[in-house]
């Protein structure tokens, strides 16, 4: 039973890999330059950013969770509940930029 749980947890971790990064340092994730450039265009005050994570989203096909389908950057703020999400495809081309819940960024859609 314990081995089954460990196997399940390992599989789940293989499907979604999270690479935490500091709010001021977007240099450690896949497609970081493109994500950093997109965030810079939004003119967000650095003191507003609480944390940032770059997340590899896997397609779930094949052994070990498959290949990376796309990459998302999730930025959380000090002044609201929610996130700014920047989604890029495998070629690091921006696909979507949006905010969630209470957070707003001028010129960005909110869901």
N, C-alpha and C positions, 0 to 999 in steps of 0.2 A: 504494500500500500504506500509506504513512504517513498519507495523508488518511483512509483507511478506519479506521485505528487511532484517529485523533483524533476521528472521527465516533462511533465506538463508545464511547470514553471520555466524550465529551460526553453521549451518550444515557444512559450509566450514571449520570452525575452528575445528570442531570435526573430520574431515577427516585427517587433517595433524596437528599434535601438535609439536611445536618447543620449545625446551628447550635450551636457550642460555647458553653458558659456557665460562669462561675465557680461553684464549689460554694456560695458564700454569696450569689450573685446569680442568682436565677431570673427576672429581669425582662426577658430578651431573647428569649424564645421564644413561639410560639403556645400559647395556653392556660396561660401561665405562672402565673397567679393560682390556678387550680384545682389545678395540679400542686404549687405551693408549699404550698397549704392541706393537701393530702393528705399531703405529706411532714411538715409540722408536726404533724399528728395522730399520727405514728409516734414522736415524741419521740426522734429520732436526735441524738446529741451532734454538734455542728458539727465538732469536731476529728476525728471519725470519717470524715467525707466528704472524699474525695480530689479528685473531679471530677464534673461533671455535664454531660450533653449532652441537648438537646432535638432530636428527629429527626422530620421530617415523613415519613410513609410514604405514598407515592403509589399509586394504584390501577393504574397502568401502562397504562391505556386512553387512547387519543387521542394527538394530537401533543404532543411534549415531555414525555411520561410521564404525562399525564392530570392528575387533580385529587388533592388531598390526601385520602386515605382516613381516616387517623387520625394521632395524634401520640403519640410515646413519649418519656418522659424516662428516661435511663439514668444512674444514680448509682453511681459506683465508690467503694470504701472503702479506707482505709489499713490496716485490720486483717484483710482477707480477700480472696481471689480470687473475683470474681464481681460482680454488680450488683444494685441495686434497680431494678425497672422499673415505671414508672407509665404506663399506656396510657389515653388519652382519645379519645373519638370526635370527629367534626367539630363537635359542639355543645359540646365541652369537658367532657363528662360522663365521669367516671371509669368505665372498663370493667374494668380489671384492675390489680392491684398484686401483684407477686411478686418473689422474689429468685432469683438463679441461683447455681449451683455451691456454693462454700463459705460464702457470705454468708448471714447470718440476721438477721432483724428480728422481734422478738416480735409475734405476731398476724398475720404475713404468710406466705403459702404459699411454699415453696421448690421449685424444679424443677431 
